[in-house]
Amino acid sequence: MRHTTSEDAAELRRRAERLRECAREARALARRLGPYVDDAAKKAAPRAADFRTGNDANAI
């Protein structure tokens, strides 16, 4: 089993903070993109259903 040194612990703390920072940025982007994605998904859903039922004319 490997022993953790203070340098290893410090590196893990830096990596954890960077991961938290990236998660905050991702949440902020998701909030801004959410309405756009919701609208696109609503428009695509009927077209995807057409494709599944064999009506390829309106398929995505």
C-alpha positions in Angstrom: 0.0 0.0 0.0 1.3 3.4 -0.9 1.9 6.0 1.7 0.5 9.5 1.0 3.0 12.3 1.4 2.2 15.9 2.0 3.0 16.7 -1.6 0.6 14.0 -2.8 -2.1 15.4 -0.5 -1.5 18.9 -1.8 -1.7 17.8 -5.4 -5.0 16.0 -4.6 -6.4 19.2 -3.0 -5.3 21.2 -6.1 -6.9 18.7 -8.4 -10.1 18.6 -6.3 -10.4 22.4 -6.4 -9.9 22.4 -10.2 -12.6 19.8 -10.6 -15.0 21.9 -8.4 -14.1 25.0 -10.5 -14.9 23.1 -13.7 -18.2 21.9 -12.3 -19.2 25.5 -11.4 -18.4 26.6 -15.0 -20.4 23.6 -16.4 -23.4 24.5 -14.3 -23.2 28.1 -15.4 -23.0 27.0 -19.0 -25.9 24.6 -18.6 -28.1 27.4 -17.2 -27.4 29.5 -20.2 -27.8 26.7 -22.7 -30.8 25.1 -21.1 -33.6 27.1 -22.8 -31.9 26.6 -26.2 -31.6 22.9 -25.7 -35.1 22.5 -24.4 -36.5 24.3 -27.4 -34.4 22.2 -29.8 -35.5 19.0 -28.1 -39.2 20.0 -28.3 -38.8 20.6 -32.0 -36.9 17.4 -32.6 -39.1 15.0 -30.6 -42.0 14.9 -33.2 -39.5 14.4 -36.0 -37.8 11.6 -34.2 -41.2 9.9 -33.7 -41.8 10.2 -37.4 -38.6 8.4 -38.1 -39.5 5.6 -35.7 -42.9 5.1 -37.4 -41.4 5.0 -40.9 -42.2 8.6 -42.1 -38.6 9.5 -43.1 -39.7 12.8 -44.8 -39.6 14.7 -41.5 -36.8 12.7 -39.9 -33.9 14.4 -38.3 
